[in-house]
Structures are given as structure tokens and as C-alpha cells.
Amino acid sequence: MTTKTLAQQPTSLLPLPATAARAGVLAGSALALAGTFLAWTWTEEFPGNLTVTGYPGGLQVITLVGALLTALFTLSGMGIRGLTWLTPAGKSSPVLLTALGVLGTTLYAIAAISVQLGGIVNLEPGAWVSGVGALVAVVAALGLPHDLPPDEDATGAWGRFKHALKAPPAPPAKELASWAEILVIAAAFGTGLYVFAYGIDAYSELFVGFLITVALVAPAVFRAGLIARLNRLTAKHRTITLTAALIAAACFPFTQTDESYALIGANILIFATVALGLNVVVGLAGLLDLGYVAFLGVGAYTAALVSGSPQSTLGVQFPFWAAVLVGAAASLIFGVLIGAPTLRLRGDYLAIVTLGFGEIFRITMNNLNGSAGPDVTNGSQGIPNIPDLELFGFNFGMPHEIAGFTLGRSGNYYLLMLLFTAVVVMVFRRSGESRIGRAWVAVREDETAATAMGINGFRVKLIAFALGATLAGFAGTVQAHVSYSITPEQYLFANTVPPNSAFLLAAVILGGMGTISGPLIGAALLYLIPAKLQFLEDFQLILFGLALILLMRFRPEGLVANKRAQLEFHETGQLDVPDQRLPDDAVGTAKAGA
């Protein structure tokens, strides 16, 4: 502790009266919002047509929404009736974060216009008005009082800034009627669907602005305490929550008019499902698998060989349900064959062996070309022309009219993959909450202690490895039909395009190991962001890697973390993420199941 007492430490980052600071935030937000109704540039060459006065478009809409949220959080902190529910916990940190989001998006728009059109002379007054307003809002927000009393960590400029972003736990919410709580859950998932659909539909420059705003507004909502309260409602109404999530996800293809975006959604579900399978191995059992994408390849190649492709060397055509079972069984067999001799290894040694298996699989598929080996997979040419599925007379390759909406090929496969994802989520949840799931967690925490308590560590790890491989092969059977063709180059350890082993592992760690929603969110981000940042070309992976570094620096437990992970990474810190209901690490309970 420094020579200053806690009472002497500053309660804000800037010496401003709280009333003046809130008035400044409101004035800056209003100015930034007003600027969005003025033209930002004079030519339509910049994407989004920012030349119209009186009608925001493109990046102006992102700035407008951010400024409106900043003003609402500020008014809520002032105790305005009807708005206090917006900030049940933190009153100041949400304002600062949203104001930073508005400033970041507006400055990016100004910079993009200047670079693309050749200088700041291409800016119209609206851009300057919004930029100045956003800057005023941020400066004023720095003068807001901290949400927590000063402590020892609030010394120094950086310490005070981190302290300003903390928020106290949200107090218990007023009890609502059951129907009202269900409406809140439905509204939350509806909002999430709208935000996701808007992001996936956004073009290059608009997506960057969207990403900046979401990256700062999302933690603002956490700091305000809204997520904690929503988590209490979802825990209370689990069945309603799962139903709402499934309905919201099923509505996604009906919000898209472009087939390419529905295809991105289908691929995201494939990637997310495989990541959830890897979460069994890494998140629950604690096994570092660097060749997991090979199991996806086993399922995909198996389905391609038995699905009637003209280039298939087997010359057979199984019904889809049979192809799914064969693909999952093939992955299960490979999981057992690889796991049985290697799972007695631990840590880095196991990681090296699994990495080798992934490379061996890819090379073997390349060599089964009739020249270097038997003609099974057509080598590097792969298996193309995989026919579309047809189930009960429903052809997935043809557009269909459903409730007045035209659902194309990508939308059809998206809904099929959504069904597969729901099955995998159910398997993960049931297995994680079972006694064998508790044994996995016990082995993950301390295998020596778990073995001493009577748990057969090798048997438990082999079950996890086999189950994870089966789930990956399960998803691979759909991937074969979605992508039309299967080649060995799709199953590299690392590549700029997911799925690959590196991205799968990153999705699990980024989202939150051991949780259900974590890998799903992590996979969606890791697939969507690279797909949308392709216009950055050489800078794409640099910026993407920098974002991952920053996230791991400030949130090492992942975007969605259970309470144990929070405590491990923030032993003396404050828990600001709602707990995810997962198996407790009770070795004694695990012993009964092993």
C-alpha cells in the first residue's frame, strides 16, 4: 500500500464533479448521435453511402446505436425512473466502455474514409461532429466515480483505469411473474439473433465497426450486471432457455437473403459442433489434443466414400442415417486405436503424439491414390461430386418454400446441422453431469490424486478420447455433403481457414473450457471474423492474432467461464461472469462412477 490512505485515493480518473461528468457524457453522446444524421463524406464510393443527410446508413448506424446506449446507461446511473434496471451493478464502467466503443467506431470510419478516398478533405461535417462528440463523451466518462471503493490495486494510472472498469455484483432482482421472466428470456435471445444476423450480413468496413462496438458494448453489459440477472433467469427456466435458444438459431436462415451467409452459418455450426467434441477431451478430461481435426476428416471421408459419389472407389450408396452411423463408428474406432497406446502419456508428450496422428492422417489420405498406396481416396484430388442428401423426399440441394420464405441449399443444411448440434450439446451435457463426467474433471485437476482415490485414469481418459472422436466424426458426415468435395488439405494442423486443429483448440480456450456455450461462441467468432476480414489481406492474421493476445491477457478464463476457472485466474479478483452449471470437481463422487 502506498503512503496514501484509501480515503485519499482518487475516486475517478479525472477530477470532475460527478454531475458535470454525467452532463458531459450526455452532451457528447447527443452530439455524436446528431452527427450521424449529417453526411460523413461527399461521394458514394465509400461503402454504405454516408452522403445522405437526415438518414443514417452504414457505419453511421453503428455510431448512432453506441451513442444511444451510452446515453441510456448514463441516465440509468442518474436514477431516472424506468431506466434504473439497465445498471443494477456498475453505474460508471458501462458508460466508459460504451463511450470508448463509439469513439473507436467513429475514428475508424474517419480513418477508413480518409485512406480509401485520399485524405481528410473527403470528410463532411457530420464525421467531425460525431468524432468530437464521441471524444467529449469519453473524456467526461473518465470523470465518473468508480463503481467500487478505492483499493490497493487502484494506484497508478493503469491501476486506476482497471479499477474504473470493475463493477460490484448485481443485487438480487425483484421477482417477476413467470410469464414476464419467460418474455425477458425470449427478448434476450431475439436480440442475440438480430445482432448475429446483422454482423454476418455486414460488409467489410461495416463489419469492422460492428466488431469494435460489440467488443466494448458486450463487457459493458457484463459490468452493468444485466448478464448476471439474465443468467439467474435462464438457470431458473432451463427448459425454456434451451427451447428459446433452439428457436432463435432455427430462425437464422430465414433472416438471410444471400445463400453465402446461410452457408457461413452452416459451416459455423459444423465448426462449433467439432469444438464442443474437443471440449470433452480438453475441457473436461484435460487432454491436450493437437490432431483432433483428423477425426473430423475420418467421418467426412467415410461419409463421402459410402454416399454414392461417382468418384468414390467403393461404388456404394448408403442411406444418410447409415452413413452417419458408419462415419461416427469409424471415428470411434480410430479414437480407440490412437488413444489406447498413447493415453498413458501426459502433457506435452501426449500433445506431440496427437499432433503426429493428425499429420499422419492427412499424409495417408494423400498417399491412398493408387500410386503410393491403394486407390481408396484419390489422393490429393479427394472425393468430389458428393451428392446432396434426400431424406423422406426432402432434397437438401433444392430450394423449398417454408412459411412464405424460400430456403435454399445452404439454409437446408444449416437446419440439418442445427439438429446435429443439438444432439451433440445433449450428449455433452448429459455426459458432463454424469459420474464419468466427474471422473474426467477429477483426472483433469490431478490425475495422481484421482488414481490414488481409486479412479482408473487410463480408462476414464480413453472414454473421453473415444467420445470426442465420435462427436467429430458425427459432424464430419454432414460436412462432406455441405462442401461437395473432400480433400486432405482441408484437415491441416494450422491454416488461415477453419476448421483445423489450431483453430479448434483456440475456439475451446477462447470460449471457455469445460462449458457448453463457450466453445459454441468461440467457434462462431473464430470462423466469422476471418471470413469477414479477408479484405485486409496480409494484415488479417496479424490483427486477428493481436486480438487473441489481448483477450488472453485480460480474460484468460475465456469469454464464458465457470466459477472454478474464474477463481483459478483471478484468485483475489472479482467474479464478474455468471457461473456455468457444470460438474463439480468432487473426486469422491467421481470414484463412485469409475
Steps between C-alpha positions, in 0.01 A plus 500: 500500500632847420519784748154610389210363696205348327296810571765720338512306175313655207152361438511579128757521222447875450427758772148585386182531710275203436213721386721683250645172375157349433385820331811490281434138402141585408609803298771304319265211426234737368758670277628165368144388435409825323804465274368172364211690338747711302709391202841353585644513150408648162525195274324163488829326424544425869289190593173570675411830331585748776402799284136526607386766744216409734526123454788307667650210309791257525748591771280792605244252632764330715605837647136596556422180692815534710425863585144411594618219730753735662227754572265234638766358734577853617135582569462169682795586723330829581199311637249594232179309559441219253870468411662392827462133401770556234776531762422279800873468578751738341389858431818647353702226330222420247491868403876513450509180294214597269647849454830341401312283251338806341835678479676195356236444232484867402877539481522183291238641260690828472828317437344262245342787305827693502708200384263370234406836351837671531509732802292671767373750245247234407334529842176692535396685822297206634813289550669778697190562711470133597875470559511803731186386682644153557824648631312730738298204629814294570678786679193569712456128576853495642373739767223271620548354850623142519242230558714351781669671794875564439726210594865411481478420129378852422846657520658639188327603179462146365384366836236771529384432145458126567326584825261731314391209279405279793143473618347367822279189491143568392255497792212252486240607248138554583298185445297507181205293392598181319356624170703822530821307567433282195446814291834638621676179396329504161591867449863430589531219245314707242748783551789258471359364172462851359855601596647180352298530179603866465867413549503209256325718240737794544747582223872552565526856641167478679603172663815655646294779656249245622781295653648801682164593648406146604845442653437790740122492543501130597724553807298812580188285525694262726619785723148641522386171654243415231665170406509388865129563533424330169706201613284465811189491282645244258608281791147519639336417165743255344253333266366833378855623447605202290179524297549873441861446395399229255216710353725805463767294324241338273370843396842613375478371138162671462668836572747461212436577134853407389587129478864571581410627846285196573796287390721684749242416766504131407881490510499679834275228641732229366800674654315561829384139525852367449632752755245375752624146441857618559376664819429152638865410448664830597245676721370211708775235491794742467666320207688723255407369153672680211380267225129501571400621153606157369191345662285748310679384186439133578125560526495716185703254290289208620176677409642607162603144414160347580269781377496416130758743360601403142864537605461272802716191465252290700210552262229474768226734616374470856196682635603811689418356841726204423777728372479700826530188712787363290687832513456535877600134552811542284607803705429308821722213385780735405464678834541174690789382281687827547408550863570150633878507449551873560280611788746373759703805400431837658530867416733602219581140407136424431468823301793401277356154436157637407662761277681217323175308455339801334785530251511124439129503415539780245806340338331160491195645323741655249681172439192281450499601134575177317866596455661536841240268650161337433251706302248590769480880540624627158795662674528878484201520264275378778141387452296758305138506382354377827123492432255703703301327768140395463305402810134399490465663157662826615792585272750717686649627176176659376335822623178457696218733600444496877247736660533743212883500511722341238761280662793417273758224511716666766198568720392138472838373612512763774181363655629143468826597667306681772329172581840331520629778725203455733577128526867568577406761764268247664774233498755743643265621771384155606850353502647801680241480777538124540734318736745434218497874434601566858777245455625692196515820701678325785764361262536842339567671832745243638534159337733370772254588776208360299688171445584482869128527576424200281417657163635312199659798328585320176149362459341836572725682253442240230123543533540878462728458200262255332192715567672812367607316185146368447347846525751637249426220254130561553541860378734393220225300329303823443809699402564260211163585345512873578839550332426276195856362508757376749877548463791435742592872504179574692643328811824683574629571849501874429353702216348840439158339453331288768438229589850387590651371822651835602174689451301229675722515806490880493118490484483285814746715695363830372140405573562339837617146572252263659190705414230438241442848360870598511629287209188582298564874536874460451453294184251751359745787556802312367315404183311823438777752567759358255227457237401865536854640520622352173507848348790586733714241318850494654385680818220255571691247708711771668194681633329172580799376698527832683133476600557149639805617696305787655209274586724242666676779688186655643270196503709183523205295625315550170189689398272264692664352806381288787565609856803273545675650198425849628650418838809341345582804286376767741571362845466838669292668233133549456280250324303685236393210279197290591575147603436227245342195654751223439615200700668574829853372546411244762747214490298301748192520280708416194634191671150359523458531123841362408 
